[in-house]
């Protein structure tokens, strides 16, 4: 293990009260009091990612916010929530689980892609008809039920491309996942009868994005509400202008807030350490993270090894309302250990932070059924 001290954080211009509101809305320090689908509704979306250095990103995000449990139980709860249609999988700012009540907002993107908007590749109409006819006749199928792709995760068969195209068009829906493979079926077989399936208007969608973002994040800016949604920039900006005019939004110190939150007095963050996923919604928008918390963070698994400063899969270390550093962890399942490959503090840690970090590390390892490696 390598331990060294990176440069200290820049000071943040946002008030401590606003940081406390962000953390409270994210349920970082206080466990979510409701069920798992309700938590995804609070967050607006639960991002999926294929990287599994420790665990899938969506399991990590949930475990941060729910009462302590074992990973296997949480995985079952998430699978149950999808199979019971409390949530569904689609594209948000990225691949994500969404509340089933948001289906009508997803329909806008589905309709655009069906009308010709390109997602990843050109549509093969003949092959799309073939895979759709098979699912219609045979029931739920995976890509591997057609032809198995060769060459790993990023090498897709033509049949898998057709399935994904139909998924993005809304002609197919993910019933559930087996391993990390989607099981596709027809929406009419899966959607509950009370779900609204007609698309929301563009004005409704813009306001939905702003409202959902601020309910989950407390404060923010126009560009953050439309994060990674280039085609929605105009919708979001127009929605913000309408919501400001109606009084639903209020500008405060360069940030936007829901007016109903102006009188909220969130409790001060406790003396607690949290190890966050690199895909956690609190840290996902790096410019926002630096502005609000003074924390300059980059996930370096996409950076060439020779150019990494801190490690392949460093987790941000949150202490109270301050990011104290990063820790590069890896689950060694064969040895039954959570290995600490590197630990970097923003400044020399005091005893309270060290005690909290060691507890958080131990809890994190036990959650995964692992022991901690001596530091």
C-alpha positions, -999 to 999 in steps of 0.1 A, spaced: 0 0 0 12 35 -8 2 64 14 9 100 5 -7 134 8 -22 151 -22 -27 189 -24 -52 203 1 -87 210 -11 -98 244 -24 -122 262 -1 -159 260 -12 -180 290 -18 -213 274 -7 -226 278 28 -224 250 53 -262 250 56 -265 244 18 -239 215 20 -259 201 49 -291 203 27 -274 185 -2 -262 157 22 -297 154 38 -315 152 4 -290 125 -6 -294 105 26 -257 100 29 -254 101 67 -289 92 77 -304 59 64 -333 62 40 -365 55 62 -386 40 34 -383 10 10 -358 5 -19 -381 17 -47 -389 48 -27 -351 55 -24 -347 53 -61 -376 77 -64 -359 101 -41 -326 99 -61 -345 101 -94 -323 75 -110 -299 47 -99 -270 46 -124 -258 11 -135 -222 4 -144 -204 -27 -156 -172 -21 -136 -169 -45 -106 -137 -39 -88 -155 -43 -55 -192 -45 -64 -216 -31 -90 -219 7 -87 -257 5 -81 -254 -19 -52 -228 5 -36 -250 35 -40 -279 18 -24 -259 3 5 -246 38 14 -282 49 20 -300 19 34 -299 4 68 -270 -21 72 -275 -54 55 -255 -80 35 -250 -75 -2 -268 -107 -12 -300 -95 5 -298 -61 -12 -293 -77 -46 -325 -97 -40 -344 -66 -30 -334 -48 -61 -343 -77 -83 -377 -80 -66 -383 -43 -71 -378 -47 -108 -398 -79 -112 -427 -64 -93 -425 -33 -116 -419 -8 -89 -388 3 -110 -378 -2 -146 -345 0 -165 -339 26 -191 -316 55 -201 -315 85 -178 -282 105 -180 -268 69 -184 -281 34 -180 -302 34 -149 -331 21 -128 -360 46 -127 -392 47 -107 -420 31 -127 -440 64 -123 -414 80 -146 -422 58 -175 -441 86 -193 -410 108 -193 -388 80 -207 -413 77 -236 -401 110 -251 -367 95 -257 -382 62 -269 -403 81 -294 -374 101 -307 -352 71 -313 -381 53 -330 -384 83 -352 -348 81 -363 -326 97 -336 -294 76 -334 -282 62 -301 -251 40 -307 -255 24 -341 -276 23 -372 -308 2 -370 -310 -31 -388 -347 -32 -395 -348 -68 -408 -329 -82 -378 -350 -61 -354 -382 -76 -368 -367 -111 -364 -357 -107 -327 -390 -90 -319 -410 -118 -336 -391 -144 -316 -398 -127 -283 -434 -122 -292 -437 -159 -299 -414 -175 -273 -415 -150 -244 -386 -134 -225 -352 -139 -241 -316 -127 -235 -290 -118 -262 -273 -151 -255 -305 -169 -266 -298 -157 -301 -261 -159 -306 -233 -155 -281 -210 -126 -287 -173 -133 -289 -145 -111 -276 -158 -99 -243 -182 -73 -229 -177 -46 -256 -181 -70 -286 -218 -71 -293 -234 -96 -317 -257 -81 -344 -287 -97 -325 -277 -79 -293 -275 -46 -312 -310 -52 -325 -323 -60 -290 -307 -29 -276 -321 -8 -304 -356 -21 -297 -350 -15 -260 -341 21 -266 -371 25 -289 -394 12 -262 -405 -18 -284 -388 -41 -258 -384 -37 -221 -360 -53 -196 -380 -78 -175 -350 -84 -151 -314 -92 -153 -297 -126 -151 -261 -120 -140 -256 -87 -158 -276 -97 -189 -309 -81 -196 -339 -104 -201 -361 -87 -228 -398 -89 -231 -427 -69 -246 -438 -38 -226 -474 -48 -228 -466 -80 -209 -446 -62 -182 -461 -27 -175 -487 -25 -147 -522 -15 -160 -521 18 -140 -488 31 -156 -493 60 -179 -477 50 -213 -484 81 -233 -454 105 -235 -453 136 -213 -450 169 -232 -416 185 -236 -426 212 -211 -436 186 -186 -403 167 -191 -382 199 -186 -399 207 -154 -396 170 -143 -359 171 -148 -355 203 -128 -378 192 -100 -364 157 -97 -328 170 -96 -334 196 -69 -355 172 -47 -325 148 -48 -297 174 -46 -311 204 -26 -293 231 -46 -279 234 -81 -276 251 -114 -294 249 -147 -267 229 -165 -266 204 -136 -303 196 -139 -297 187 -175 -264 168 -169 -254 146 -199 -286 155 -217 -274 177 -245 -307 176 -264 -326 187 -233 -307 219 -226 -333 241 -241 -361 223 -223 -344 226 -189 -336 263 -194 -372 271 -204 -385 250 -175 -363 269 -150 -376 303 -163 -412 292 -160 -406 278 -125 -388 310 -114 -417 330 -127 -443 309 -109 -423 310 -77 -416 273 -75 -379 280 -77 -358 307 -59 -323 317 -67 -300 318 -36 -263 328 -37 -259 317 -73 -278 284 -68 -313 273 -76 -335 259 -48 -371 247 -46 -389 275 -28 -404 250 -4 -368 242 9 -360 278 19 -372 273 54 -356 239 58 -329 237 85 -311 204 80 -292 189 109 -254 193 109 -236 163 94 -224 139 121 -188 129 128 -191 99 104 -170 86 75 -186 73 43 -168 56 15 -187 65 -17 -189 49 -51 -172 69 -79 -207 68 -96 -225 81 -65 -249 109 -74 -233 131 -48 -199 130 -66 -209 121 -102 -208 157 -115 -172 166 -109 -174 203 -116 -204 206 -92 -184 185 -66 -155 209 -68 -178 240 -66 -198 228 -36 -173 208 -16 -139 220 -29 -130 185 -39 -111 179 -72 -118 142 -80 -114 120 -110 -121 83 -115 -88 70 -129 -98 36 -142 -102 54 -176 -68 70 -173 -36 52 -186 -18 36 -157 13 58 -162 -8 89 -157 -28 79 -126 -21 99 -95 -40 80 -69 -52 46 -82 -74 26 -105 -107 27 -85 -104 53 -57 -134 58 -35 -140 93 -22 -138 95 16 -165 118 31 -161 130 67 -190 151 79 -194 176 50 -158 174 39 -140 151 15 -109 140 34 -92 120 6 -95 89 -15 -89 52 -10 -81 26 -37 -98 -6 -28 -102 -40 -44 -122 -70 -34 -100 -101 -33 -127 -128 -32 -103 -157 -33 -84 -145 -2 -116 -132 14 -100 -98 19 -108 -62 10 -74 -50 -1 -63 -14 4 -41 -6 -25 -35 31 -17 -48 57 7 -44 94 1 -54 121 26 -61 157 16 -43 167 48 -29 149 78 -59 131 94 -67 137 131 -77 109 154 -114 113 149 -111 110 112 -88 80 115 -112 62 139 -142 69 117 -123 57 86 -112 24 102 -148 18 113 -162 26 78 -136 4 62 -145 -25 85 -182 -21 79 -177 -19 42 -156 -51 42 -182 -70 63 -210 -59 41 -192 -77 12 -184 -107 33 -147 -99 35 -121 -91 61 -101 -59 61 -64 -60 51 -40 -45 77 -31 -10 68 
